[in-house]
Amino acid sequence: MALRKLRVYMGPDAESAAGPFLHEAPQSNTVRTTLGEILPLLADAVASQRTWLTDFEADEITISTDLHDVLQAYRHFRRPGA
């Protein structure tokens, strides 16, 4: 009778874990991706009121200065009565 070996599954390999749209960054706890790839997912999560969003609401993100300027202008002009 053949002896069977059991192996513990530790998750996907680092090369295949990133998926088609995530790219590993130099730091171990960061991932680089485009805004266009994550925006639809985040918009759906907000519209669906997913509770896991609160787990990340205090996390800092890095955005370009031009995107920051556009978002600040958008915030200013979308105020009621503006």
C-alpha positions, 0 to 999 in steps of 0.5 A, a space after each residue: 500500500 502506498 504511503 500518502 503524504 499530507 501537505 499544509 496549504 500555505 496560500 498562493 505563491 508570491 508570484 501568483 498571489 498578486 493576481 492580474 492587476 496587482 503589482 508588488 512594490 519594493 516594501 513587503 506590506 505594499 502593493 502597487 496598482 492603478 486607481 482605475 483598477 481599484 475604484 470600481 471595487 471600492 465604489 461597489 463596496 461603498 454602495 453595498 455598505 460593506 463592513 470591512 471598509 471600516 477596517 481600513 478607514 484609518 489607513 493612509 494612502 499615497 496619491 499624486 498631488 494633481 489627483 489631490 488637487 482635483 479631489 480638493 476642488 471637487 470637495 469644495 464645489 460639491 458642497 450644498 449651496 456652493 
